[in-house]
């Protein structure tokens, strides 16, 4: 298979650029134009081609046998989409130095071509692209076009050198995992080769409903000027007008007191339950007006529907734990799922005509990983035989026979199993239950947490082991924790090496002074983050779950194209007549575990439908 390193140079202007537009909108826009393309086949000299669309397509078609090509770019989501959508060329495999760098160096380090070139001392990225702003191909002089070509060739050479360094293991000491290369390909293919459709009629209806609900909130709150809601000081005065003193908090940015008006602020959320209906309406209006996510995302869906199919922008290795994340400003990872209105965006995502969607989700994957990793054998065994572990937890909490556990008691048991496994304290547990509509006294929350910890001694010991690992890592020493052969601690890099072979970093780990005294923290782009045993275990369990879902995705892709992945689920589309066979195959794949996960009980559940929302 040939390695083709490629980079497109395209027209951009002040208001027509990737800074102002999504990748999908930019490439599909009528204003889009390719100025030229740099192409390197294997180790041959890089070529620059510039011309009309027809001329560039002819050049690209003849440059390689694309059925036998691994396409390499720096941000292949962009260049690969141009290759597909504009030139109807699909390589056999996609790879990307941005993705590889993100996995090797962690998500906190810059993965820009300039930063990586400087980091590895392989050359300097040019700045000629800055001189091309607002210039169509016809606007370049021959000298300018030649200079632009040299700039593009340099980018291609830098990308090729980066790939040789990162994928070969010359930097990290080990070759980049082959399975991770497969996952990069599957992730990019979701975007560059889209198959999902959008229901424009449903989206139009939903968009009108969202705007109408917002207007009703304003009327109910007696507000005539939206600026009163959008401005923190003015909104505070509205609250005071109803005899309510605005909730306050300490700003993490400057350490000063400020209004607690974020939707996640507990004091603000509490006002939704205020005895005065006017206050509740005011807060609802603020939330409905200030948060425009649903409105803007619905509009983006509508715009995409006008242009064609839905490219699925999923970012490979987006999170600290390696999980996938949303991208291109439509984040499919957090679409609303509750209520008739909440699911409309999901229901607007359709399988192609004559096809059905299959959505398969790993059941309780993180809770299962936690029990298995800790050696909590009784809980692991209960998962393995299919016991209702939520009822069993409620049975212990309430001293009630399992068969007599009520739905509300089971709900508390479920919340305990899923929430208390990472060292959650009583106050936070009480708050979490309250957010789900269950009110308990602090003493009761404390009793439940103590019961969980007594019943799961191996899990609580795992928190202690992880906490000790932090201390050892800070000293430059190594202390392993968890099940043998699953995790490795690399103290020299402040990293935990995951079963995938990739690192999970705790950059600049150390003790820092806080209001509560000295605490272990590590550095992120957003600042210092507190780290402790329970949090490490939460990170690790999420990362291991991601390794498992990646393994399963590769198995599924042997038979079917993966259309979407969301957290611990995988979505495919299949011909209507294949649904039963495909569903059985997907469930089989998602019941499999990697060799390193011996003894881990894994199961799944699936749904089918003509739309994504109907699969649930």
N, C-alpha and C positions, 0 to 999 in steps of 0.2 A: 504494500500500500504506500502511495506517495504522500509526503507531507507537503502541503501547500500553505505557505504563510502569506496572508493577504491583508491589505489595508485600503479602504476606500477613502478618497478625499471628496467631500461633497459641498455644494453651495450652502452658505449660511449667512444670515444677516441679523440685525439687531433683534428683531421680533420673530425671526425664523431660525431657531437653533434648538439644540437639545437642552439648553439652559431654560428655555421658555416652553418647550413642548415635550410630550412623551415621545419615546423612540418610535412607537407605532404610528402616531400622528405625523411625525416628521417625515418618516420614510414614505408613507402613503399619500402625502400631500402633493397636489399638482405642481407646487413650486419646487419640489425636490429635483435635484440634478446632480449627477455624478460628474465631478471635474476630471477625475482620473483614478487609477487603481495601481497599487504596487503589488507584484506577485513574485514569490520565490518558490520554485519547485525543488524540493529536497535541498541539496547544497549548491544548486546552481546560482548564478548571478541574478540578483533581483532586477526585475524589469518594471518599467513605468509605462503605462498605456493611458492615453488620453484621446478622446474623440467623441463622436456622437454616441447615443445610446446603442444604436445598431452596431457601430464599429466596436464598442467595448464588449458587447455581448458576443460578437464573433471572436474577438481576442480571447475572452474568458473560456468560451466553448472549446477553443482549440488549444488552450494552455495546458489542459490536463484531462485525463479520463476520470471525470468526477465520481463515477461509480466506485473508483478505487482510490479515493482521496480522503485523507484526514485534514480537515480545514483548521488552520491555526490562526487566530487573530487575538488582538488585545482588546477585549470587549466584543466577543463573537455574537452576542445578542444583536448588536448593531450591524456589523459587517455581514454576518450570516443571514440576517433578515433581508438586507439589500440584495444579496446573492440570490435568495429565494424569490422574494416578492417582485423584484425589479428585473431579474435576468433569468428566472425560472431554472436555476441551477441548484441542485441538491447534492452535497457531498455525501460520502458514505458515513463519515464520522465527523463530529464537531469537537474541538477542544479550545481552550482559552487560557491565556496566561494570567488574566485577572482572577479567574476562578482558582487556578492552581496556587497563585501567590496568596490569596485569601486563606486557603486551607493550610498552607505551610507556615505563614507568618502570623496568622491570627487576624481577626476582623478589625482590630484596633490600628493595625499598620496600614499606611497608604498603599494602595495597589495601582496607582497611576503609573503609566509607562515612564514618565520622567523620574518619579520617586524611586521606582524599582531599578532603573538604569543607574541612578546615582548610588543606590544602596549596594549594588553588586559591581559597581565600577566597570560597566561594559560600554559606556559611551554617554553622550548627551543628547537628549531630545531637542530638536530644533524649535524655532518659534515662527517659522514662515507662515504657519496657518493663520496667525494673527493678522497678516497682511492681506489675507484672502477674504476678509469680511465684506459682504455685499457684492462680491465679484462673481459674475457668471463666467463660464469657461470662455465665452467670446470676448470677455473684458480683459483677459490676460494677454500680455505681449508674449511672443515666443520665449524671450529670456525669463519672464516671470513664470511661465508655465514650466520651463525647464528647471528653475529653482524650486518650484513647488514639487516637481517630480523627485528631485534630490531629497527634499524633506520627507516625502512619503517613503522613498527607498530606505532612508535611515530608520524610520519607524518600523518598517518590515524587518530590517536586519536586527534591530534591538529586540523585537518580539521573538524572532527566531533564536537569538542568543539566550534570551530569558528562558524560553522553553527548554533548550538544551541544558541549561543550568538547573532549573527547578525540577523538571521531570526526571532527569537522569540521576538525581541524588547528589550531584556535586556540591550542592549547598547544604542540604539537610543530612547527608550521610547515607540515606536510603532512597531508593527509587520511589517516585510518587506512586501510590498504590494503584494497581491496574483497575480494581473495582471502582475507585474514585474517578478515574478517567471515564469509565462507562457512565457513571452518574452525571458527570459534567455533560456528556453527550446527550443523555436523556433529558436533562434539565433544559439545555439550549434548544433541543428539538421541539419542546412544548411551545416555544415562542416562534421559532423560525419556520416551523412547518405546522401551522395551526389547522385544527379541524372543527373546533366547536363553533356553534352558531349562537346568535343572540335574537331574542324575541322582542322586536322593536315595539310592537303594539303593547305588550305588557310593560315595557320600560317607560313608554310614554304615559301610560296610566299611573304607574308608580311615581313618576316624576311629578305629575299633577297632584297626587295624594300627599306627597312629602311637602310641597309648597303650601297646600291647603291646610295641613296640620300645623305648619309653622304660623300661618296667619291667624288660625283659631287660637293658638296659644297667646299671641299678642293681644287679641281682642279680650280673651278671658282675663288677662293680666291688667287690662285697662291701660295699655301702653300705646301711644300714638306715634312715638318717635323711636325707631329701632336703635338709634345711637345711645339712648338711655340704657339699653340692655348691653350693648357692646362695650361701653365704657365702664371700667371697674368703679371709679368714683361715683358716677351717676347711678349705677346699679345699687351701690351701697346706700345712696340717698333714698332710692325707691324702697329699699328694705326698711330703712329707718322710718319712712313714712307710715309703715304698718306696725311700728313699734318693735322692730327686730334689729338687734345690733349685729352687724355683719360679722361672720366668722373670720378669724385671722389665723395666720401661720407665719413661721419664720422662713423667709426665702432662702433656698440653698445657694442661690447665685451670689447674694451679698450679705446674708446673715441678718437682714433687717426684717421687721414685721411687715407683712403685706396681706392683702385680702385673700382668703381661702375660697376662691370661686371656681376652682377647677372641678370637673365632674368627678374626679377621684378623691377630692377632699371630703373627709368624713363629716365635718361641720356643715358643709354645704349640702351634702347628700341628705343630712338629717332634716333640712328644711323642707324636703319633699314630703315629710310626714308631719309638717306643722299643723297645728289645730286650726289656723286661719286659712281658709281656702284661697284667699287672695295671695297669701305668701306662697302657697304651693303653686298656684298658677304663674306667679312671677318667676319662680325658680325654674319651672318647666319651660316657660317662654325663653328664659336665658339659655338653658341647655339646648332648646330647639333652635334658637337663632344663632347662638355662638358656634355650635357645632354644625358645620355644613358638610360633613363627610358624606352622609347619605345622599344629599342633593348633588354634590359635585361628582361623586362616583357614579351616580345614575346618569348624569349628563355625559360623563366620559363613556359609559357603556353605550349610550345612544349614539354618540359620535362614532364610536368604533363600528356599531351596527351599520351606519351609513357607508362606511368604507369597506366592510367585508367581514371575514371571520374574526373570531376572538383569539389573538395571540395570547398565550398564557405566560405572563412575565413572573417567573419564579427565580429568585436569586439563590444560586448555589452557595453553601457555606456562609449564610447571612448572619448567623448568630454566634455568640461566644461558644455555644455548645455544638456548633456545626449544622444546626437545623436550617432548613430552607426558609426563605422569607419572601415577603411581597416586594414587588418592584413596579416601575413604570407608572406609579401613581394610581393604581387601581387595587392594590393589595388583595388578592383573592384568598389570602390566608385568614382573613377575619371578616368574611361576609356575615351579616346578621343571620341568625338561625331560628329566632323565636317569633312566634305570632304570624298571622297571615301576611301582614305587611312586611315583617322582618325578613321573610323568606323570599320576597319577590325578586330580589337580585339573583338569588340562587336559582329560582325558577325561570329566570330569563336566559340562563345558560343552557343551550340545547345541544343534543346530539345531532349529527348530520342526518339528513333525510334517509330513512330506511335503517337507521342505527338506534341503539339504546345505550344509555350510560350505565356503568356498573361502578359503584362507590363502595370500596371495602376498607374497613377501619380496624386497626389493631385494638383489641379490647383491653382496657386497664393496663396498658403496656408499661407505664412508668411504675405503677404500684407493684406489678409482677417483677420487674427488674429490681426494684428496691428489695423486696423480700428475698429474691434469689441471690443478689449480690451480698446481702448482709448475712446470708445463711440462716434466715428466719424460716426454719424448715417446716414448722407447722403451717404457717401462712402460705408458703410455697406449695405445700402438698394440697392445701385447700383449693388454691387456684388450679392446680393440676387436675383435680378430680371434678372440677366444676361446681364446687360448693358456693353458696351465696355468702361471700366473705363479709358483705355489708350487714347482713342479718346476724352473722356470727359476732361481729363487733358490737352490734346493738344488744345482742343477748348478754355479752359481758358487761356492757355499760349499764344496762337496766335490770340485770339479774332476772330476765324474762326468758322462758323457754323459746328456742329458736322459732318454733312453729306459731308462737303467739306474738311475735314481734310485729308491731304496727307499721304502717307505711311511713309515718312521721319518725318513728324510732329508727327504722331502716335508713331513712334519709340522713339522720345524724350519724349513724354508723358509717354510711358511705362518705360523708364529709370528713369524718375522722380518718378513715383509711386513706383517702386521697389527699388530705390536707396536713395531717399531723406527722407524716412520715419524714419530714425534713426539719424537725425540731421546732415547729410552731409553738408559741407560748399561748397561755390562756386568753390574754387580752386580744390577740390577733384572731384566735379561734372564735371567740365570742363575736368579734366584728364580722368575721367571715360568715358565720351562721346568720347574723342579723341581716347581712346583705342578701341572704337567700330566703329571708322571711321567717326565720326561726329565732325567737328571742329566748335567751337563757341568761341567768344571773352569772356574774363573773365566777362565783364560787362553784357553780355547776360546770362551767367551762373548764375551770382548773381541775375539777374532779375527773372529767372525761379525759383530759390530756394525761393526767397521772395514770389512769387506767390503761390508756393506750400504751404508754411507755412501760408499764409493768408487764403488760401482755406481750410486748415485742422487744424483749431485752437485747436480742441480736441487732436489731435496727438501731436502738439507742447506742449500743456499743460501736456501731459503724460510724455514728456521728463523732464519737470520741476519737476513734482511730483517724478519721479524716481531719479532725482538729489538730491532733498530734502531727499529722503529715504536714499541715501548714507550718507548724513551728519548725519541724525538721527542714522543710524546704527553704524557709527563711534563713536558716543557718547554713544552707548549702549541703545538707545531708539528705539521705534518702530513707524514707520509711514507706513501705508498700501497705496498701489497705485493700479491703474487699476480697472477693473470691480470687484464688490463685490463678495467675495466667491471664487475667482479664485486663487489668490496668497496670501501667508502669509509671513510676514517678521519675521525672527528669529534673532534678533540683538545679542543674546547671542552667536550665532555661526557664525555671519556674513554670514547669508544664507537667500536665498529666497526659500520658500517651494513651490514646483510646484504642479499642480493638481494631479500628480501621487502620491504625498505624499513624494517624494524624494527631497533632498536639492540641491540647486545650490549655491556653496560656493564662497565667496570673502575673501580668507584667508589673515590675517594680513592687513586688510583694514585700510587705514589711509592716512594722508597728507604727501607727500614726496616732497623734494626739487628737482626741475628740472630746466632746462635752461629757461623755461618759468615761473618759480616761483613755488609756492606751488600747487600741484595737488593731487587729490585722486588717489591712486593706490592700487593694491592688489598683493599678491605674488603668482607666479607660479614656476614650475620647471625651466622655462627658464628665470626667473627673474621677476622684477616688471612690471606690465601692467597697463596702465592708464585706469581709469574707470570714466564714466560720464553718465548723464541721458540717452542720445541717445544710448550709448553702452549697458547700462543695458536693455533698451527696445529691442534692437536687440537680446541680449542673451535670454531674456524672450520669445520673439516671436518664436525664433528658438526652445526653450525648449518646449513651448506649442504645436508647430507643431509636435514635436517628440512625445509628449504624445498622440496626436490625431492619428498619424500614427501607434503608438503602439496599441491603442484601435482597429483600423481597422484591423491590422494584426491578432489580436486574433480572430476577427469575421471571417476573411477569412479562418483561420486555422481550424475552425470548419468543413469545407467542403474540403479544399484542402491544400496540403503541400506547405508551402512557400519555394521557391527555392532561393530567393535573395531579399534583400532590399537595395535600393540606395537612400539616402536622403529622399525624400518624395514619393517614389514609391515602389510598391510591385510587385514582379514577381513570377508567378506560372507556372507550366507545367501541361497540362491536355491531356487526350486522344483526338485525332483529332475529334472524333464524339461528344465530349462534349463541344467544343469551345464556341459555341453561348450561351449555358446555363451557362457555367462557367464565361464567360465574363460578362454576365448580373449580376451574383451573386457578382463578385468582384466589379463591378461598384456600385452595391447597398451598399456593405459593406463600400466602400470608399466614400460614400456620407453620411455615418452615423457619428454622433458626440457623445461624451460622455455626460452624464447628466449635468455635470458642464458647458458645452459649449452652453447653451441655447441661441438661437439667432444668433449664429455664422454661416454664410452662407458657406457651404462646397460643392464643386463639384469636379469632376475628369474627366480625359480622359484616354482612354486605346488604346493599339495597340496589334496586334497579329503577330506571325511569327514563322517560324521554327528556326530562330536564334534570339538572344537578339537584335542584331542590326536591324533586320527587323521589330521589334515591334514599332519602332519610326516613 
